Amino acid sequence: MEDHIQISPAGAKASPGKEQQAAGYGILLQIMMLVLSFVIGHVLRRRRFYYIPEASASLLIGLLVGGLANVSNTETSIR
C-alpha cells in the first residue's frame, strides 16, 4: 500500500494529521477572534467610547492576528 502524503500550499510536505490539527487551530483562532470582537464591542458601548466603531476594532484585531500569523515561524502554517 502506498502512503498518501499531501503537499501543503507552501510546498512543504505534511501528514494529513498535522494538516487537520492546523485546521483545528485555525478554526479555534477564528472563534476566539469573534468572541474577542464581541467583548470589545460590549466594552466600547458600556464605557461610551464612540471614537472607534466596533467594526474598526474588529478589523484591527484581524490585522494584528493576521500579521502575527504571517511572521510566525511554525512547522505547519495556520493560514
Secondary structure, DSSP 8 states (H G I E B T S, - for coil): -----EE-TTS-EE-HHHHHHHHHHHHHHHHHHHHHHHHHHHHHHHTT--SS-HHHHHHHHHHHHHHHHHH---SS---
